Amino acid sequence: MNIHIPDFRNRNCVQNAGLYLLAGLVALGPLNSKILGAAWLFFWVFGFWTAFRTRHASPPTNPITAIAASTWFKSCMLALILASICALIWQEEADILNAPLRLLLAAGAAFCLARRGTISFHARVIFLHAIATACMLAFAWTVFLVAQGPYMSVRASLASNAIPWAVVISFYTSLLLPAALSEHQSVLRRRLWLFGVGCGIGAILLSQSRGAFLIIPWCCLVYAWFWYRKCEKNDGFRRALLMLVGAITIVLASSWFGPGDVLRMHQVVHDIKEAQTSENFNTSTGARLYLWEMALDGIRESPWIGIGSIERMRRIKHAGEGESEEELAKIQEVRSLGHVHNQYLHSALDGGLIGLASFLALLIGMAIAISHLGRAAPVAAWQLGGVLFMHATASLTNVNFAHNYYATGLALAVILPLLSSAHEATETRKP
């Protein structure tokens, strides 16, 4: 029995046009938040429509796509339910459900498509080309902005807040690298996608968003693993491990001792020392330290249901009340912010264990999906693993879900490895 493709290649002109339109929107997404939002909207509408058109198709021979997509869909559903409970407890506005709702709609469309089959090899390549183009455009745009103005104007001119924007680019990089290292692709495609990886990392560095810098060691890890898998010698693992450690050491050493403080490591150390010695929290790192301590205090007060977003905002805006003018001047940066710059603490502060469980449901669901993919589709597993790694680590220093651009980018980034996994599994079984 052949795998039924849900009208993504040669069935009719409408679906061909839809494929290229979606790819074009993804490629232009780094330039404007509305374009990426249009890509998300088009995917789930087009996905549901395509799945409905092929509702009589036979199920695929390999169920890996349906299993992984079902896991992700269920985790998004659970996250939305738990977030809704928090909203009802504290009578929050519906805006706080934007992120889980965006994830759920895209996951639902992917689940419906997965039950009908998988995206074709042609569509998979087109989407990877679109993602590579997005990384190239992101790099070209940041280079242009750097040439035009100072650092702060560069960050202000990006499609969204610089941190979630950079993390979305790191998602794209995570999707490109495993595919570029796969032996099942042509040399030209692999070189194009590797160039896209380089452009993605360059755009992240130019954006000066430390929350996304961990994409560099992740790429080193992915490269070392694929290199080890191709090595037939007994000492292959040792050599791969040494290469990984060496690459990370070189990156960190060059950033620390090189001119310009590329990774802003010296700035972090300076900010921490300033916060500890003079209690001046008017820096990005200092404000985070203050807010994290404030969040922990609030969680201790109400660990089960949190304190709600209104009370959280009140505490931030009125931080240091009753102190002297001199002390208030040291936390002006803190009082200008709206969240605690840590997604885990933010979720627990607003909704207690329920809110934290809502966020963790997404991480756990993604991890379970990866475990399913790893059995038969290692490239897809590494792709989704990179998305999970960057999502989990970037959430330590920022509340990225406060930005619709981030939730939209994450929703689209997860679906590619989910929908392309069955094709990869079939491909790897060929003699």
C-alpha positions as CSV (number, residue, x, y, z in Angstrom):
1,M,0.0,0.0,0.0
2,N,1.4,3.4,-0.9
3,I,1.4,6.4,1.5
4,H,-1.4,8.8,0.5
5,I,-0.2,12.3,0.1
6,P,-2.7,15.0,1.1
7,D,-2.9,16.8,-2.1
8,F,0.5,18.6,-1.6
9,R,2.2,17.9,-4.9
10,N,0.5,17.2,-8.2
11,R,-3.2,16.8,-7.5
12,N,-4.4,20.2,-8.6
13,C,-3.2,23.8,-9.2
14,V,-5.0,25.2,-6.1
15,Q,-3.0,23.0,-3.7
16,N,0.3,23.6,-5.6
17,A,-0.4,27.4,-5.3
18,G,-1.2,27.0,-1.6
19,L,2.1,25.2,-1.0
20,Y,4.2,27.9,-2.6
21,L,2.2,30.7,-1.0
22,L,2.8,29.2,2.4
23,A,6.5,28.7,1.7
24,G,6.7,32.3,0.5
25,L,5.1,33.6,3.7
26,V,7.4,31.6,5.9
27,A,10.4,32.9,3.9
28,L,9.4,36.5,4.4
29,G,8.3,36.0,8.1
30,P,11.5,37.5,9.6
31,L,10.8,40.8,8.0
32,N,7.4,41.4,9.4
33,S,5.2,39.9,12.2
34,K,2.1,40.2,10.1
35,I,3.6,38.1,7.4
36,L,4.5,35.3,9.8
37,G,1.0,35.6,11.3
38,A,-0.5,35.2,7.8
39,A,1.7,32.1,7.3
40,W,0.3,30.6,10.5
41,L,-3.3,31.5,9.6
42,F,-2.9,30.1,6.1
43,F,-1.4,26.9,7.4
44,W,-4.1,25.9,9.8
45,V,-7.0,26.9,7.5
46,F,-5.4,25.3,4.5
47,G,-4.4,22.3,6.6
48,F,-7.9,21.6,7.8
49,W,-9.3,22.2,4.3
50,T,-6.8,19.8,2.7
51,A,-7.5,17.1,5.4
52,F,-11.2,17.5,4.8
53,R,-10.7,17.1,1.1
54,T,-8.8,13.8,1.6
55,R,-11.0,12.4,4.4
56,H,-11.6,9.2,2.5
57,A,-7.9,8.5,1.9
58,S,-6.5,5.4,3.4
59,P,-4.2,5.8,6.5
60,P,-0.4,5.8,5.9
61,T,1.5,2.6,6.2
62,N,3.8,4.1,8.8
63,P,1.9,5.6,11.7
64,I,4.9,7.5,13.2
65,T,3.6,10.8,11.9
66,A,0.1,10.3,13.3
67,I,1.5,9.2,16.7
68,A,3.9,12.1,17.1
69,A,1.3,14.7,15.8
70,S,-1.3,13.3,18.1
71,T,1.0,13.6,21.1
72,W,1.8,17.2,20.3
73,F,-1.9,18.0,19.7
74,K,-2.9,16.5,23.0
75,S,-0.2,18.4,24.9
76,C,-1.4,21.7,23.3
77,M,-5.0,20.9,24.2
78,L,-3.9,20.2,27.8
79,A,-1.9,23.4,27.9
80,L,-4.9,25.4,26.7
81,I,-7.3,23.8,29.3
82,L,-4.9,24.5,32.2
83,A,-4.3,28.1,31.0
84,S,-8.1,28.5,30.7
85,I,-8.5,27.3,34.3
86,C,-6.0,30.0,35.5
87,A,-7.9,32.6,33.4
88,L,-11.2,31.7,35.1
89,I,-9.7,31.7,38.6
90,W,-8.3,35.2,38.2
91,Q,-10.9,36.5,35.7
92,E,-8.2,37.3,33.2
93,E,-8.7,38.7,29.7
94,A,-8.7,36.3,26.8
95,D,-5.4,37.7,25.6
96,I,-3.4,35.4,27.9
97,L,-4.7,32.4,25.9
98,N,-3.2,33.7,22.6
99,A,-0.1,31.5,22.8
100,P,-1.7,28.2,23.6
101,L,-4.5,28.8,21.2
102,R,-2.1,29.5,18.3
103,L,-0.2,26.4,19.1
104,L,-3.4,24.3,19.3
105,L,-4.8,25.5,16.0
106,A,-1.6,24.7,14.1
107,A,-1.2,21.4,16.0
108,G,-4.8,20.5,15.1
109,A,-4.3,21.1,11.4
110,A,-1.0,19.0,11.5
111,F,-2.8,16.2,13.3
112,C,-5.6,16.1,10.7
113,L,-3.0,16.1,7.9
114,A,-1.0,13.4,9.7
115,R,-4.1,11.1,9.8
116,R,-4.4,11.4,6.0
117,G,-0.7,10.7,5.3
118,T,2.4,13.0,5.2
119,I,3.7,15.9,3.2
120,S,5.5,14.8,0.1
121,F,9.3,14.9,-0.4
122,H,8.7,17.8,-2.8
123,A,6.8,19.8,-0.2
124,R,9.4,19.0,2.5
125,V,12.2,20.3,0.3
126,I,10.2,23.5,-0.5
127,F,9.6,24.2,3.1
128,L,13.3,23.8,4.0
129,H,14.2,26.1,1.1
130,A,11.8,28.6,2.5
131,I,13.3,28.3,6.0
132,A,16.8,28.7,4.6
133,T,15.6,31.8,2.7
134,A,14.1,33.2,5.9
135,C,17.5,32.8,7.6
136,M,19.3,34.5,4.7
137,L,16.8,37.4,4.8
138,A,17.1,37.7,8.6
139,F,20.9,38.0,8.3
140,A,20.7,40.5,5.4
141,W,18.2,42.6,7.3
142,T,20.2,42.7,10.5
143,V,23.4,43.6,8.5
144,F,21.5,46.4,6.9
145,L,20.2,47.6,10.3
146,V,23.7,47.5,11.9
147,A,25.0,49.6,9.0
148,Q,22.2,52.1,9.4
149,G,22.2,52.8,13.1
150,P,23.3,52.1,16.7
151,Y,22.7,48.9,18.6
152,M,19.3,49.8,20.2
153,S,17.8,51.0,16.9
154,V,18.7,47.6,15.4
155,R,16.8,45.7,18.1
156,A,13.9,48.1,17.8
157,S,13.6,47.7,14.0
158,L,13.2,43.9,14.0
159,A,9.9,42.3,13.2
160,S,9.3,41.7,16.9
161,N,11.0,42.1,20.2
162,A,14.7,41.1,19.6
163,I,14.7,38.1,21.9
164,P,11.7,36.2,20.6
165,W,12.7,37.1,17.1
166,A,16.1,35.7,17.5
167,V,14.8,32.5,19.2
168,V,12.4,31.9,16.2
169,I,15.5,32.2,13.9
170,S,17.2,29.6,16.2
171,F,14.2,27.3,15.5
172,Y,14.8,27.7,11.8
173,T,18.5,26.9,12.3
174,S,17.6,23.8,14.3
175,L,15.3,22.6,11.5
176,L,17.9,23.2,8.8
177,L,21.1,21.6,10.2
178,P,20.0,18.0,10.6
179,A,18.5,18.0,7.1
180,A,21.7,19.5,5.8
181,L,23.8,16.8,7.4
182,S,21.5,14.0,6.2
183,E,22.9,11.6,3.6
184,H,19.6,11.4,1.8
185,Q,19.9,14.9,0.3
186,S,21.8,16.2,-2.7
187,V,25.1,18.0,-2.2
188,L,23.6,21.3,-3.6
189,R,20.7,21.3,-1.2
190,R,22.9,20.4,1.8
191,R,25.2,23.3,1.0
192,L,22.3,25.7,0.6
193,W,20.8,24.7,3.9
194,L,24.2,24.8,5.6
195,F,24.6,28.4,4.3
196,G,21.2,29.1,5.8
197,V,22.4,27.8,9.1
198,G,25.4,30.1,9.0
199,C,23.1,33.1,8.1
200,G,20.7,32.2,10.9
201,I,23.5,32.1,13.5
202,G,24.9,35.4,12.1
203,A,21.5,37.1,12.4
204,I,21.2,35.9,16.0
205,L,24.6,37.2,16.9
206,L,23.9,40.6,15.3
207,S,20.6,40.9,17.1
208,Q,22.6,40.6,20.4
209,S,19.9,38.4,22.0
210,R,21.7,36.3,24.6
211,G,18.6,34.1,25.0
212,A,19.2,32.6,21.6
213,F,23.0,32.1,21.8
214,L,22.7,28.5,23.0
215,I,22.0,27.6,19.4
216,I,25.7,27.6,18.8
217,P,26.6,24.7,21.2
218,W,23.5,22.9,20.0
219,C,24.7,23.1,16.4
220,C,28.0,21.8,17.5
221,L,26.3,18.9,19.2
222,V,24.2,18.0,16.2
223,Y,27.2,18.2,13.9
224,A,29.3,16.0,16.2
225,W,26.5,13.4,16.4
226,F,26.0,13.1,12.7
227,W,29.7,13.0,12.2
228,Y,30.0,10.2,14.7
229,R,27.2,8.2,13.0
230,K,29.1,8.3,9.8
231,C,32.4,7.3,11.4
232,E,33.1,3.5,11.2
233,K,36.1,3.5,13.5
234,N,35.9,2.3,17.1
235,D,37.1,5.6,18.5
236,G,34.5,7.5,16.6
237,F,32.6,8.6,19.7
238,R,35.7,9.8,21.4
239,R,36.7,11.8,18.4
240,A,33.2,13.3,18.0
241,L,33.1,14.2,21.7
242,L,36.5,15.9,21.5
243,M,35.4,17.8,18.4
244,L,32.3,19.0,20.2
245,V,34.2,20.1,23.3
246,G,36.8,21.8,21.2
247,A,34.3,23.6,19.1
248,I,32.4,24.9,22.2
249,T,35.7,25.9,23.8
250,I,36.8,27.8,20.8
251,V,33.5,29.7,20.5
252,L,33.5,30.6,24.2
253,A,37.2,31.5,24.3
254,S,37.0,33.7,21.2
255,S,33.9,35.5,22.6
256,W,35.6,36.1,26.0
257,F,39.0,37.1,24.9
258,G,38.2,38.5,21.5
259,P,37.4,42.2,20.9
260,G,33.9,43.5,20.9
261,D,32.3,41.2,23.5
262,V,30.4,39.4,20.7
263,L,28.3,37.2,23.0
264,R,28.0,40.0,25.6
265,M,29.5,37.7,28.3
266,H,31.6,40.5,29.9
267,Q,28.5,42.6,30.1
268,V,26.7,39.9,32.0
269,V,29.5,39.6,34.5
270,H,29.6,43.4,34.9
271,D,25.8,43.6,35.4
272,I,25.8,40.9,38.1
273,K,28.7,42.5,40.0
274,E,27.0,45.8,39.9
275,A,23.7,44.4,41.2
276,Q,25.5,42.6,44.0
277,T,27.8,45.5,45.1
278,S,25.8,48.7,44.5
279,E,22.3,47.1,44.3
280,N,21.8,48.9,41.0
281,F,19.4,46.8,39.0
282,N,19.0,49.2,36.0
283,T,20.6,46.7,33.6
284,S,19.0,43.9,31.6
285,T,20.7,41.3,33.8
286,G,20.2,43.2,37.0
287,A,16.5,43.7,36.4
288,R,16.1,40.0,35.8
289,L,17.8,39.2,39.1
290,Y,15.4,41.5,40.9
291,L,12.3,40.2,39.2
292,W,13.3,36.6,39.7
293,E,13.6,37.2,43.5
294,M,10.2,39.0,43.4
295,A,8.6,36.1,41.5
296,L,9.9,33.5,44.0
297,D,8.5,35.5,46.9
298,G,5.1,35.6,45.2
299,I,5.2,31.9,44.4
300,R,5.9,31.1,48.1
301,E,2.8,33.2,49.0
302,S,0.5,31.3,46.7
303,P,2.0,28.2,45.3
304,W,-1.2,26.5,44.1
305,I,-3.0,29.1,42.1
306,G,-0.5,32.0,41.9
307,I,-1.4,35.7,42.3
308,G,-2.8,36.5,38.8
309,S,-1.5,38.8,36.2
310,I,-3.1,42.0,37.6
311,E,-1.4,41.5,41.0
312,R,1.9,40.6,39.2
313,M,1.8,43.8,37.2
314,R,0.9,45.9,40.3
315,R,3.9,44.4,42.2
316,I,6.3,45.2,39.4
317,K,5.1,48.7,38.8
318,H,5.1,49.5,42.5
319,A,8.4,47.8,43.3
320,G,10.4,49.5,46.0
321,E,7.5,51.7,47.2
322,G,8.3,53.2,50.6
323,E,12.0,53.3,49.9
324,S,14.1,56.5,49.5
325,E,14.4,58.2,46.2
326,E,17.9,57.0,45.9
327,E,16.8,53.4,46.2
328,L,13.9,53.8,43.8
329,A,16.4,55.2,41.2
330,K,18.2,51.9,41.3
331,I,15.1,49.9,40.2
332,Q,13.6,52.2,37.5
333,E,14.4,49.6,34.9
334,V,12.4,47.0,36.9
335,R,9.4,49.3,37.3
336,S,9.2,49.8,33.5
337,L,8.8,46.1,32.7
338,G,5.7,44.0,32.5
339,H,6.8,40.4,33.3
340,V,9.5,38.6,35.3
341,H,11.7,37.6,32.3
342,N,11.5,33.8,33.0
343,Q,8.7,31.8,31.5
344,Y,8.8,29.1,34.3
345,L,8.6,31.7,37.1
346,H,6.1,33.8,35.2
347,S,3.7,30.9,34.7
348,A,4.0,29.8,38.3
349,L,3.6,33.4,39.6
350,D,0.5,34.0,37.6
351,G,-1.2,30.6,37.9
352,G,0.7,28.6,40.5
353,L,1.2,24.9,39.9
354,I,-1.7,25.0,37.4
355,G,0.0,27.7,35.3
356,L,3.4,26.0,35.5
357,A,1.8,22.7,34.5
358,S,0.3,24.4,31.4
359,F,3.7,25.5,30.2
360,L,5.4,22.2,31.1
361,A,2.8,20.2,29.2
362,L,4.2,21.7,26.0
363,L,7.7,20.7,26.9
364,I,6.7,17.2,27.9
365,G,4.5,16.7,24.9
366,M,7.4,17.7,22.6
367,A,9.8,15.4,24.4
368,I,7.4,12.4,24.0
369,A,6.9,13.2,20.3
370,I,10.7,13.2,19.9
371,S,11.0,9.8,21.6
372,H,8.5,8.4,19.0
373,L,10.4,10.1,16.1
374,G,13.8,8.9,17.2
375,R,12.9,5.2,16.5
376,A,12.4,5.6,12.8
377,A,13.1,9.2,11.8
378,P,16.3,10.5,13.4
379,V,16.5,13.6,11.3
380,A,13.0,14.7,12.3
381,A,13.9,13.8,15.9
382,W,17.0,16.1,15.9
383,Q,15.0,18.9,14.2
384,L,12.3,18.8,16.9
385,G,14.9,18.3,19.6
386,G,16.6,21.5,18.6
387,V,13.2,23.4,18.7
388,L,12.6,21.9,22.2
389,F,16.1,22.7,23.4
390,M,15.9,26.4,22.3
391,H,12.3,26.8,23.6
392,A,13.2,25.4,27.0
393,T,16.5,27.3,27.4
394,A,15.3,30.6,26.0
395,S,12.4,30.6,28.4
396,L,14.8,30.8,31.3
397,T,15.6,34.4,30.6
398,N,12.5,35.8,29.0
399,V,8.7,35.4,28.8
400,N,8.6,34.8,25.0
401,F,5.0,33.8,25.0
402,A,4.2,37.5,25.8
403,H,4.9,38.1,22.1
404,N,2.5,36.6,19.5
405,Y,5.4,36.5,17.0
406,Y,7.1,33.8,19.1
407,A,4.0,31.6,19.6
408,T,3.4,31.8,15.9
409,G,7.0,30.9,15.0
410,L,7.0,28.0,17.5
411,A,3.7,26.7,16.1
412,L,5.1,26.6,12.6
413,A,8.5,25.2,13.6
414,V,7.1,22.1,15.3
415,I,4.9,21.0,12.4
416,L,7.6,20.4,9.8
417,P,9.4,17.5,11.6
418,L,6.1,16.1,12.6
419,L,4.7,16.0,9.1
420,S,7.9,15.0,7.3
421,S,8.8,12.1,9.7
422,A,6.8,9.4,7.9
423,H,8.5,10.2,4.6
424,E,11.9,10.0,6.3
425,A,11.0,6.7,8.0
426,T,9.9,5.2,4.7
427,E,13.1,6.5,3.0
428,T,15.4,5.1,5.6
429,R,13.9,1.6,5.1
430,K,14.8,1.5,1.5
431,P,17.7,-1.0,0.7
